[in-house]
């Protein structure tokens, strides 16, 4: 399948983050746009690590 649900979610999240960042910058809140650009990818990485550590099947494969 060319466009799986993970790819569509990632693309939608990227577009949504860009729209929210642009909206905050247009309203004059540059610091909030910068915080979103830094916080959301860090949160995504943290959730990815959490998933890999707590998923029983994935952790069994890498042991």
PQR file of N, CA, C, O and H, with PARSE charges and radii, in Angstrom:
ATOM      1  N   UNK A   1       0.852  -1.176   0.000 -0.4000 1.5000
ATOM      2  CA  UNK A   1       0.000   0.000   0.000 -0.0000 2.0000
ATOM      3  C   UNK A   1       0.899   1.240   0.000  0.5500 1.7000
ATOM      4  O   UNK A   1       1.772   1.386   0.855 -0.5500 1.4000
ATOM      5  N   UNK A   2       0.675   2.108  -0.950 -0.4000 1.5000
ATOM      6  CA  UNK A   2       1.557   3.253  -1.121 -0.0000 2.0000
ATOM      7  C   UNK A   2       1.396   4.279   0.001  0.5500 1.7000
ATOM      8  O   UNK A   2       2.385   4.735   0.576 -0.5500 1.4000
ATOM      9  H   UNK A   2      -0.034   1.989  -1.644  0.4000 1.0000
ATOM     10  N   UNK A   3       0.165   4.637   0.306 -0.4000 1.5000
ATOM     11  CA  UNK A   3      -0.083   5.629   1.351 -0.0000 2.0000
ATOM     12  C   UNK A   3      -0.757   4.945   2.526  0.5500 1.7000
ATOM     13  O   UNK A   3      -1.981   4.824   2.574 -0.5500 1.4000
ATOM     14  H   UNK A   3      -0.638   4.266  -0.161  0.4000 1.0000
ATOM     15  N   UNK A   4       0.051   4.505   3.465 -0.4000 1.5000
ATOM     16  CA  UNK A   4      -0.479   3.851   4.656 -0.0000 2.0000
ATOM     17  C   UNK A   4      -0.949   4.884   5.670  0.5500 1.7000
ATOM     18  O   UNK A   4      -0.694   6.078   5.507 -0.5500 1.4000
ATOM     19  H   UNK A   4       1.046   4.604   3.426  0.4000 1.0000
ATOM     20  N   UNK A   5      -1.632   4.435   6.711 -0.4000 1.5000
ATOM     21  CA  UNK A   5      -2.153   5.366   7.707 -0.0000 2.0000
ATOM     22  C   UNK A   5      -1.052   6.138   8.443  0.5500 1.7000
ATOM     23  O   UNK A   5      -1.248   7.296   8.810 -0.5500 1.4000
ATOM     24  H   UNK A   5      -1.840   3.466   6.844  0.4000 1.0000
ATOM     25  N   UNK A   6       0.084   5.510   8.657 -0.4000 1.5000
ATOM     26  CA  UNK A   6       1.179   6.221   9.335 -0.0000 2.0000
ATOM     27  C   UNK A   6       1.702   7.373   8.517  0.5500 1.7000
ATOM     28  O   UNK A   6       1.973   8.448   9.051 -0.5500 1.4000
ATOM     29  H   UNK A   6       0.243   4.569   8.359  0.4000 1.0000
ATOM     30  N   UNK A   7       1.846   7.155   7.216 -0.4000 1.5000
ATOM     31  CA  UNK A   7       2.328   8.215   6.337 -0.0000 2.0000
ATOM     32  C   UNK A   7       1.326   9.360   6.251  0.5500 1.7000
ATOM     33  O   UNK A   7       1.713  10.528   6.266 -0.5500 1.4000
ATOM     34  H   UNK A   7       1.626   6.281   6.783  0.4000 1.0000
ATOM     35  N   UNK A   8       0.053   9.031   6.163 -0.4000 1.5000
ATOM     36  CA  UNK A   8      -0.972  10.072   6.099 -0.0000 2.0000
ATOM     37  C   UNK A   8      -1.056  10.866   7.399  0.5500 1.7000
ATOM     38  O   UNK A   8      -1.247  12.082   7.371 -0.5500 1.4000
ATOM     39  H   UNK A   8      -0.261   8.082   6.151  0.4000 1.0000
ATOM     40  N   UNK A   9      -0.914  10.192   8.534 -0.4000 1.5000
ATOM     41  CA  UNK A   9      -0.912  10.904   9.817 -0.0000 2.0000
ATOM     42  C   UNK A   9       0.302  11.812   9.954  0.5500 1.7000
ATOM     43  O   UNK A   9       0.186  12.941  10.431 -0.5500 1.4000
ATOM     44  H   UNK A   9      -0.759   9.204   8.557  0.4000 1.0000
ATOM     45  N   UNK A  10       1.453  11.328   9.542 -0.4000 1.5000
ATOM     46  CA  UNK A  10       2.667  12.142   9.624 -0.0000 2.0000
ATOM     47  C   UNK A  10       2.568  13.358   8.711  0.5500 1.7000
ATOM     48  O   UNK A  10       2.948  14.462   9.102 -0.5500 1.4000
ATOM     49  H   UNK A  10       1.547  10.411   9.155  0.4000 1.0000
ATOM     50  N   UNK A  11       2.063  13.162   7.505 -0.4000 1.5000
ATOM     51  CA  UNK A  11       1.893  14.285   6.581 -0.0000 2.0000
ATOM     52  C   UNK A  11       0.891  15.297   7.102  0.5500 1.7000
ATOM     53  O   UNK A  11       1.124  16.503   7.017 -0.5500 1.4000
ATOM     54  H   UNK A  11       1.755  12.265   7.188  0.4000 1.0000
ATOM     55  N   UNK A  12      -0.218  14.822   7.638 -0.4000 1.5000
ATOM     56  CA  UNK A  12      -1.222  15.725   8.196 -0.0000 2.0000
ATOM     57  C   UNK A  12      -0.703  16.489   9.399  0.5500 1.7000
ATOM     58  O   UNK A  12      -0.997  17.674   9.558 -0.5500 1.4000
ATOM     59  H   UNK A  12      -0.407  13.842   7.708  0.4000 1.0000
ATOM     60  N   UNK A  13       0.064  15.822  10.245 -0.4000 1.5000
ATOM     61  CA  UNK A  13       0.635  16.489  11.420 -0.0000 2.0000
ATOM     62  C   UNK A  13       1.641  17.557  10.992  0.5500 1.7000
ATOM     63  O   UNK A  13       1.713  18.625  11.602 -0.5500 1.4000
ATOM     64  H   UNK A  13       0.302  14.859  10.116  0.4000 1.0000
ATOM     65  N   UNK A  14       2.410  17.273   9.954 -0.4000 1.5000
ATOM     66  CA  UNK A  14       3.380  18.249   9.465 -0.0000 2.0000
ATOM     67  C   UNK A  14       2.678  19.483   8.903  0.5500 1.7000
ATOM     68  O   UNK A  14       3.078  20.615   9.177 -0.5500 1.4000
ATOM     69  H   UNK A  14       2.351  16.406   9.459  0.4000 1.0000
ATOM     70  N   UNK A  15       1.644  19.258   8.125 -0.4000 1.5000
ATOM     71  CA  UNK A  15       0.886  20.387   7.562 -0.0000 2.0000
ATOM     72  C   UNK A  15       0.201  21.176   8.668  0.5500 1.7000
ATOM     73  O   UNK A  15       0.204  22.407   8.643 -0.5500 1.4000
ATOM     74  H   UNK A  15       1.319  18.339   7.902  0.4000 1.0000
ATOM     75  N   UNK A  16      -0.387  20.483   9.639 -0.4000 1.5000
ATOM     76  CA  UNK A  16      -1.044  21.164  10.755 -0.0000 2.0000
ATOM     77  C   UNK A  16      -0.052  21.988  11.568  0.5500 1.7000
ATOM     78  O   UNK A  16      -0.362  23.109  11.971 -0.5500 1.4000
ATOM     79  H   UNK A  16      -0.389  19.483   9.659  0.4000 1.0000
ATOM     80  N   UNK A  17       1.141  21.440  11.813 -0.4000 1.5000
ATOM     81  CA  UNK A  17       2.153  22.177  12.566 -0.0000 2.0000
ATOM     82  C   UNK A  17       2.588  23.427  11.813  0.5500 1.7000
ATOM     83  O   UNK A  17       2.794  24.476  12.424 -0.5500 1.4000
ATOM     84  H   UNK A  17       1.393  20.530  11.485  0.4000 1.0000
ATOM     85  N   UNK A  18       2.732  23.330  10.491 -0.4000 1.5000
ATOM     86  CA  UNK A  18       3.113  24.493   9.697 -0.0000 2.0000
ATOM     87  C   UNK A  18       2.019  25.548   9.708  0.5500 1.7000
ATOM     88  O   UNK A  18       2.310  26.742   9.769 -0.5500 1.4000
ATOM     89  H   UNK A  18       2.565  22.479   9.995  0.4000 1.0000
ATOM     90  N   UNK A  19       0.760  25.120   9.649 -0.4000 1.5000
ATOM     91  CA  UNK A  19      -0.359  26.078   9.663 -0.0000 2.0000
ATOM     92  C   UNK A  19      -0.457  26.796  11.006  0.5500 1.7000
ATOM     93  O   UNK A  19      -0.662  28.009  11.053 -0.5500 1.4000
ATOM     94  H   UNK A  19       0.523  24.149   9.599  0.4000 1.0000
ATOM     95  N   UNK A  20      -0.311  26.047  12.090 -0.4000 1.5000
ATOM     96  CA  UNK A  20      -0.385  26.647  13.424 -0.0000 2.0000
ATOM     97  C   UNK A  20       0.783  27.601  13.636  0.5500 1.7000
ATOM     98  O   UNK A  20       0.601  28.688  14.184 -0.5500 1.4000
ATOM     99  H   UNK A  20      -0.145  25.061  12.052  0.4000 1.0000
ATOM    100  N   UNK A  21       1.978  27.207  13.209 -0.4000 1.5000
ATOM    101  CA  UNK A  21       3.151  28.073  13.330 -0.0000 2.0000
ATOM    102  C   UNK A  21       2.949  29.370  12.550  0.5500 1.7000
ATOM    103  O   UNK A  21       3.247  30.450  13.059 -0.5500 1.4000
ATOM    104  H   UNK A  21       2.126  26.324  12.763  0.4000 1.0000
ATOM    105  N   UNK A  22       2.451  29.273  11.338 -0.4000 1.5000
ATOM    106  CA  UNK A  22       2.222  30.462  10.514 -0.0000 2.0000
ATOM    107  C   UNK A  22       1.145  31.353  11.130  0.5500 1.7000
ATOM    108  O   UNK A  22       1.264  32.578  11.100 -0.5500 1.4000
ATOM    109  H   UNK A  22       2.209  28.396  10.924  0.4000 1.0000
ATOM    110  N   UNK A  23       0.101  30.750  11.685 -0.4000 1.5000
ATOM    111  CA  UNK A  23      -0.960  31.539  12.316 -0.0000 2.0000
ATOM    112  C   UNK A  23      -0.423  32.314  13.520  0.5500 1.7000
ATOM    113  O   UNK A  23      -0.734  33.492  13.695 -0.5500 1.4000
ATOM    114  H   UNK A  23       0.005  29.755  11.710  0.4000 1.0000
ATOM    115  N   UNK A  24       0.384  31.649  14.348 -0.4000 1.5000
ATOM    116  CA  UNK A  24       0.940  32.343  15.507 -0.0000 2.0000
ATOM    117  C   UNK A  24       1.894  33.457  15.086  0.5500 1.7000
ATOM    118  O   UNK A  24       1.912  34.522  15.704 -0.5500 1.4000
ATOM    119  H   UNK A  24       0.637  30.692  14.207  0.4000 1.0000
ATOM    120  N   UNK A  25       2.684  33.225  14.044 -0.4000 1.5000
ATOM    121  CA  UNK A  25       3.591  34.273  13.587 -0.0000 2.0000
ATOM    122  C   UNK A  25       2.826  35.442  12.984  0.5500 1.7000
ATOM    123  O   UNK A  25       3.237  36.591  13.142 -0.5500 1.4000
ATOM    124  H   UNK A  25       2.670  32.360  13.542  0.4000 1.0000
ATOM    125  N   UNK A  26       1.721  35.172  12.297 -0.4000 1.5000
ATOM    126  CA  UNK A  26       0.904  36.256  11.749 -0.0000 2.0000
ATOM    127  C   UNK A  26       0.234  37.074  12.848  0.5500 1.7000
ATOM    128  O   UNK A  26      -0.005  38.269  12.678 -0.5500 1.4000
ATOM    129  H   UNK A  26       1.387  34.239  12.168  0.4000 1.0000
ATOM    130  N   UNK A  27      -0.071  36.429  13.978 -0.4000 1.5000
ATOM    131  CA  UNK A  27      -0.690  37.143  15.096 -0.0000 2.0000
ATOM    132  C   UNK A  27       0.345  37.857  15.960  0.5500 1.7000
ATOM    133  O   UNK A  27      -0.022  38.541  16.916 -0.5500 1.4000
ATOM    134  H   UNK A  27       0.122  35.457  14.116  0.4000 1.0000
ATOM    135  N   UNK A  28       1.613  37.713  15.645 -0.4000 1.5000
ATOM    136  CA  UNK A  28       2.653  38.410  16.388 -0.0000 2.0000
ATOM    137  C   UNK A  28       3.240  37.625  17.546  0.5500 1.7000
ATOM    138  O   UNK A  28       4.021  38.171  18.325 -0.5500 1.4000
ATOM    139  H   UNK A  28       1.910  37.157  14.868  0.4000 1.0000
ATOM    140  N   UNK A  29       2.883  36.372  17.673 -0.4000 1.5000
ATOM    141  CA  UNK A  29       3.410  35.555  18.772 -0.0000 2.0000
ATOM    142  C   UNK A  29       4.501  34.639  18.227  0.5500 1.7000
ATOM    143  O   UNK A  29       4.303  33.430  18.107 -0.5500 1.4000
ATOM    144  H   UNK A  29       2.248  35.929  17.040  0.4000 1.0000
ATOM    145  N   UNK A  30       5.655  35.223  17.898 -0.4000 1.5000
ATOM    146  CA  UNK A  30       6.751  34.460  17.305 -0.0000 2.0000
ATOM    147  C   UNK A  30       7.312  33.430  18.269  0.5500 1.7000
ATOM    148  O   UNK A  30       7.728  32.350  17.847 -0.5500 1.4000
ATOM    149  H   UNK A  30       5.816  36.205  17.996  0.4000 1.0000
ATOM    150  N   UNK A  31       7.329  33.745  19.543 -0.4000 1.5000
ATOM    151  CA  UNK A  31       7.882  32.831  20.535 -0.0000 2.0000
ATOM    152  C   UNK A  31       7.055  31.553  20.634  0.5500 1.7000
ATOM    153  O   UNK A  31       7.600  30.476  20.876 -0.5500 1.4000
ATOM    154  H   UNK A  31       6.992  34.622  19.885  0.4000 1.0000
ATOM    155  N   UNK A  32       5.732  31.671  20.446 -0.4000 1.5000
ATOM    156  CA  UNK A  32       4.888  30.485  20.528 -0.0000 2.0000
ATOM    157  C   UNK A  32       5.083  29.584  19.305  0.5500 1.7000
ATOM    158  O   UNK A  32       5.065  28.359  19.422 -0.5500 1.4000
ATOM    159  H   UNK A  32       5.289  32.545  20.249  0.4000 1.0000
ATOM    160  N   UNK A  33       5.268  30.190  18.146 -0.4000 1.5000
ATOM    161  CA  UNK A  33       5.561  29.405  16.950 -0.0000 2.0000
ATOM    162  C   UNK A  33       6.871  28.662  17.072  0.5500 1.7000
ATOM    163  O   UNK A  33       6.975  27.505  16.667 -0.5500 1.4000
ATOM    164  H   UNK A  33       5.283  31.186  18.050  0.4000 1.0000
ATOM    165  N   UNK A  34       7.877  29.323  17.631 -0.4000 1.5000
ATOM    166  CA  UNK A  34       9.173  28.681  17.835 -0.0000 2.0000
ATOM    167  C   UNK A  34       9.065  27.549  18.858  0.5500 1.7000
ATOM    168  O   UNK A  34       9.677  26.494  18.689 -0.5500 1.4000
ATOM    169  H   UNK A  34       7.793  30.264  17.961  0.4000 1.0000
ATOM    170  N   UNK A  35       8.296  27.769  19.906 -0.4000 1.5000
ATOM    171  CA  UNK A  35       8.120  26.730  20.922 -0.0000 2.0000
ATOM    172  C   UNK A  35       7.443  25.504  20.326  0.5500 1.7000
ATOM    173  O   UNK A  35       7.797  24.374  20.663 -0.5500 1.4000
ATOM    174  H   UNK A  35       7.800  28.626  20.043  0.4000 1.0000
ATOM    175  N   UNK A  36       6.472  25.719  19.444 -0.4000 1.5000
ATOM    176  CA  UNK A  36       5.786  24.592  18.807 -0.0000 2.0000
ATOM    177  C   UNK A  36       6.746  23.838  17.889  0.5500 1.7000
ATOM    178  O   UNK A  36       6.741  22.607  17.860 -0.5500 1.4000
ATOM    179  H   UNK A  36       6.185  26.637  19.171  0.4000 1.0000
ATOM    180  N   UNK A  37       7.568  24.571  17.141 -0.4000 1.5000
ATOM    181  CA  UNK A  37       8.516  23.904  16.246 -0.0000 2.0000
ATOM    182  C   UNK A  37       9.533  23.080  17.003  0.5500 1.7000
ATOM    183  O   UNK A  37      10.062  22.111  16.456 -0.5500 1.4000
ATOM    184  H   UNK A  37       7.572  25.571  17.164  0.4000 1.0000
ATOM    185  N   UNK A  38       9.825  23.432  18.243 -0.4000 1.5000
ATOM    186  CA  UNK A  38      10.793  22.679  19.041 -0.0000 2.0000
ATOM    187  C   UNK A  38      10.100  21.587  19.849  0.5500 1.7000
ATOM    188  O   UNK A  38      10.607  20.467  19.920 -0.5500 1.4000
ATOM    189  H   UNK A  38       9.396  24.219  18.687  0.4000 1.0000
ATOM    190  N   UNK A  39       8.961  21.884  20.455 -0.4000 1.5000
ATOM    191  CA  UNK A  39       8.318  20.958  21.387 -0.0000 2.0000
ATOM    192  C   UNK A  39       7.670  19.763  20.698  0.5500 1.7000
ATOM    193  O   UNK A  39       7.778  18.644  21.201 -0.5500 1.4000
ATOM    194  H   UNK A  39       8.549  22.794  20.397  0.4000 1.0000
ATOM    195  N   UNK A  40       7.010  19.958  19.579 -0.4000 1.5000
ATOM    196  CA  UNK A  40       6.304  18.841  18.946 -0.0000 2.0000
ATOM    197  C   UNK A  40       7.236  17.750  18.430  0.5500 1.7000
ATOM    198  O   UNK A  40       6.950  16.574  18.660 -0.5500 1.4000
ATOM    199  H   UNK A  40       6.923  20.866  19.170  0.4000 1.0000
ATOM    200  N   UNK A  41       8.334  18.070  17.746 -0.4000 1.5000
ATOM    201  CA  UNK A  41       9.233  16.975  17.354 -0.0000 2.0000
ATOM    202  C   UNK A  41       9.878  16.259  18.545  0.5500 1.7000
ATOM    203  O   UNK A  41      10.083  15.046  18.502 -0.5500 1.4000
ATOM    204  H   UNK A  41       8.566  19.024  17.560  0.4000 1.0000
ATOM    205  N   UNK A  42      10.192  16.996  19.593 -0.4000 1.5000
ATOM    206  CA  UNK A  42      10.750  16.350  20.784 -0.0000 2.0000
ATOM    207  C   UNK A  42       9.731  15.423  21.435  0.5500 1.7000
ATOM    208  O   UNK A  42      10.079  14.331  21.885 -0.5500 1.4000
ATOM    209  H   UNK A  42      10.025  17.982  19.628  0.4000 1.0000
ATOM    210  N   UNK A  43       8.483  15.853  21.486 -0.4000 1.5000
ATOM    211  CA  UNK A  43       7.430  14.998  22.043 -0.0000 2.0000
ATOM    212  C   UNK A  43       7.237  13.758  21.174  0.5500 1.7000
ATOM    213  O   UNK A  43       7.020  12.665  21.698 -0.5500 1.4000
ATOM    214  H   UNK A  43       8.200  16.740  21.121  0.4000 1.0000
ATOM    215  N   UNK A  44       7.312  13.914  19.868 -0.4000 1.5000
ATOM    216  CA  UNK A  44       7.188  12.766  18.976 -0.0000 2.0000
ATOM    217  C   UNK A  44       8.314  11.766  19.164  0.5500 1.7000
ATOM    218  O   UNK A  44       8.084  10.556  19.164 -0.5500 1.4000
ATOM    219  H   UNK A  44       7.488  14.802  19.443  0.4000 1.0000
ATOM    220  N   UNK A  45       9.533  12.270  19.326 -0.4000 1.5000
ATOM    221  CA  UNK A  45      10.664  11.365  19.565 -0.0000 2.0000
ATOM    222  C   UNK A  45      10.513  10.642  20.896  0.5500 1.7000
ATOM    223  O   UNK A  45      10.799   9.449  20.993 -0.5500 1.4000
ATOM    224  H   UNK A  45       9.719  13.253  19.326  0.4000 1.0000
ATOM    225  N   UNK A  46      10.066  11.357  21.918 -0.4000 1.5000
ATOM    226  CA  UNK A  46       9.879  10.739  23.235 -0.0000 2.0000
ATOM    227  C   UNK A  46       8.801   9.663  23.177  0.5500 1.7000
ATOM    228  O   UNK A  46       8.959   8.595  23.768 -0.5500 1.4000
ATOM    229  H   UNK A  46       9.833  12.327  21.840  0.4000 1.0000
ATOM    230  N   UNK A  47       7.708   9.936  22.472 -0.4000 1.5000
ATOM    231  CA  UNK A  47       6.658   8.924  22.355 -0.0000 2.0000
ATOM    232  C   UNK A  47       7.122   7.727  21.534  0.5500 1.7000
ATOM    233  O   UNK A  47       6.718   6.597  21.810 -0.5500 1.4000
ATOM    234  H   UNK A  47       7.579  10.803  21.992  0.4000 1.0000
ATOM    235  N   UNK A  48       7.960   7.957  20.535 -0.4000 1.5000
ATOM    236  CA  UNK A  48       8.508   6.851  19.756 -0.0000 2.0000
ATOM    237  C   UNK A  48       9.388   5.953  20.599  0.5500 1.7000
ATOM    238  O   UNK A  48       9.300   4.729  20.500 -0.5500 1.4000
ATOM    239  H   UNK A  48       8.288   8.875  20.311  0.4000 1.0000
ATOM    240  N   UNK A  49      10.228   6.537  21.419 -0.4000 1.5000
ATOM    241  CA  UNK A  49      11.090   5.753  22.311 -0.0000 2.0000
ATOM    242  C   UNK A  49      10.241   4.999  23.326  0.5500 1.7000
ATOM    243  O   UNK A  49      10.510   3.835  23.624 -0.5500 1.4000
ATOM    244  H   UNK A  49      10.300   7.531  21.499  0.4000 1.0000
ATOM    245  N   UNK A  50       9.216   5.662  23.856 -0.4000 1.5000
ATOM    246  CA  UNK A  50       8.322   5.004  24.812 -0.0000 2.0000
ATOM    247  C   UNK A  50       7.634   3.802  24.172  0.5500 1.7000
ATOM    248  O   UNK A  50       7.535   2.742  24.790 -0.5500 1.4000
ATOM    249  H   UNK A  50       8.998   6.607  23.614  0.4000 1.0000
ATOM    250  N   UNK A  51       7.159   3.962  22.938 -0.4000 1.5000
ATOM    251  CA  UNK A  51       6.512   2.862  22.231 -0.0000 2.0000
ATOM    252  C   UNK A  51       7.474   1.699  22.032  0.5500 1.7000
ATOM    253  O   UNK A  51       7.113   0.546  22.265 -0.5500 1.4000
ATOM    254  H   UNK A  51       7.239   4.824  22.437  0.4000 1.0000
ATOM    255  N   UNK A  52       8.699   1.997  21.603 -0.4000 1.5000
ATOM    256  CA  UNK A  52       9.659   0.920  21.369 -0.0000 2.0000
ATOM    257  C   UNK A  52      10.037   0.196  22.655  0.5500 1.7000
ATOM    258  O   UNK A  52      10.304  -1.005  22.639 -0.5500 1.4000
ATOM    259  H   UNK A  52       8.993   2.934  21.415  0.4000 1.0000
ATOM    260  N   UNK A  53      10.061   0.917  23.757 -0.4000 1.5000
ATOM    261  CA  UNK A  53      10.443   0.295  25.023 -0.0000 2.0000
ATOM    262  C   UNK A  53       9.314  -0.520  25.637  0.5500 1.7000
ATOM    263  O   UNK A  53       9.575  -1.494  26.342 -0.5500 1.4000
ATOM    264  H   UNK A  53       9.844   1.893  23.770  0.4000 1.0000
ATOM    265  N   UNK A  54       8.058  -0.141  25.383 -0.4000 1.5000
ATOM    266  CA  UNK A  54       6.942  -0.807  26.058 -0.0000 2.0000
ATOM    267  C   UNK A  54       6.228  -1.826  25.185  0.5500 1.7000
ATOM    268  O   UNK A  54       5.428  -2.604  25.704 -0.5500 1.4000
ATOM    269  H   UNK A  54       7.845   0.650  24.810  0.4000 1.0000
ATOM    270  N   UNK A  55       6.480  -1.854  23.889 -0.4000 1.5000
ATOM    271  CA  UNK A  55       5.814  -2.802  23.012 -0.0000 2.0000
ATOM    272  C   UNK A  55       6.467  -4.166  23.186  0.5500 1.7000
ATOM    273  O   UNK A  55       7.674  -4.313  22.991 -0.5500 1.4000
ATOM    274  H   UNK A  55       7.130  -1.222  23.468  0.4000 1.0000
ATOM    275  N   UNK A  56       5.667  -5.164  23.556 -0.4000 1.5000
ATOM    276  CA  UNK A  56       6.209  -6.484  23.869 -0.0000 2.0000
ATOM    277  C   UNK A  56       6.799  -7.170  22.635  0.5500 1.7000
ATOM    278  O   UNK A  56       7.848  -7.809  22.726 -0.5500 1.4000
ATOM    279  H   UNK A  56       4.687  -5.044  23.715  0.4000 1.0000
ATOM    280  N   UNK A  57       6.146  -7.046  21.507 -0.4000 1.5000
ATOM    281  CA  UNK A  57       6.631  -7.717  20.300 -0.0000 2.0000
ATOM    282  C   UNK A  57       7.927  -7.086  19.816  0.5500 1.7000
ATOM    283  O   UNK A  57       8.873  -7.796  19.471 -0.5500 1.4000
ATOM    284  H   UNK A  57       5.294  -6.527  21.433  0.4000 1.0000
ATOM    285  N   UNK A  58       7.979  -5.765  19.787 -0.4000 1.5000
ATOM    286  CA  UNK A  58       9.178  -5.077  19.305 -0.0000 2.0000
ATOM    287  C   UNK A  58      10.351  -5.319  20.248  0.5500 1.7000
ATOM    288  O   UNK A  58      11.476  -5.540  19.800 -0.5500 1.4000
ATOM    289  H   UNK A  58       7.211  -5.189  20.067  0.4000 1.0000
ATOM    290  N   UNK A  59      10.093  -5.278  21.540 -0.4000 1.5000
ATOM    291  CA  UNK A  59      11.205  -5.501  22.479 -0.0000 2.0000
ATOM    292  C   UNK A  59      11.697  -6.957  22.403  0.5500 1.7000
ATOM    293  O   UNK A  59      12.882  -7.207  22.622 -0.5500 1.4000
ATOM    294  H   UNK A  59       9.179  -5.099  21.904  0.4000 1.0000
ATOM    295  N   UNK A  60      10.823  -7.908  22.102 -0.4000 1.5000
ATOM    296  CA  UNK A  60      11.240  -9.298  21.943 -0.0000 2.0000
ATOM    297  C   UNK A  60      12.123  -9.466  20.714  0.5500 1.7000
ATOM    298  O   UNK A  60      13.066 -10.257  20.736 -0.5500 1.4000
ATOM    299  H   UNK A  60       9.860  -7.705  21.925  0.4000 1.0000
ATOM    300  N   UNK A  61      11.831  -8.734  19.642 -0.4000 1.5000
ATOM    301  CA  UNK A  61      12.621  -8.839  18.419 -0.0000 2.0000
ATOM    302  C   UNK A  61      14.053  -8.325  18.585  0.5500 1.7000
ATOM    303  O   UNK A  61      14.976  -8.838  17.953 -0.5500 1.4000
ATOM    304  H   UNK A  61      11.065  -8.092  19.624  0.4000 1.0000
ATOM    305  N   UNK A  62      14.234  -7.316  19.434 -0.4000 1.5000
ATOM    306  CA  UNK A  62      15.545  -6.692  19.576 -0.0000 2.0000
ATOM    307  C   UNK A  62      16.347  -7.241  20.742  0.5500 1.7000
ATOM    308  O   UNK A  62      17.401  -6.688  21.056 -0.5500 1.4000
ATOM    309  H   UNK A  62      13.484  -6.900  19.948  0.4000 1.0000
ATOM    310  N   UNK A  63      15.905  -8.285  21.387 -0.4000 1.5000
ATOM    311  CA  UNK A  63      16.666  -8.868  22.506 -0.0000 2.0000
ATOM    312  C   UNK A  63      17.381 -10.093  22.077  0.5500 1.7000
ATOM    313  O   UNK A  63      18.071 -10.719  22.882 -0.5500 1.4000
ATOM    314  H   UNK A  63      15.049  -8.734  21.132  0.4000 1.0000
TER
END
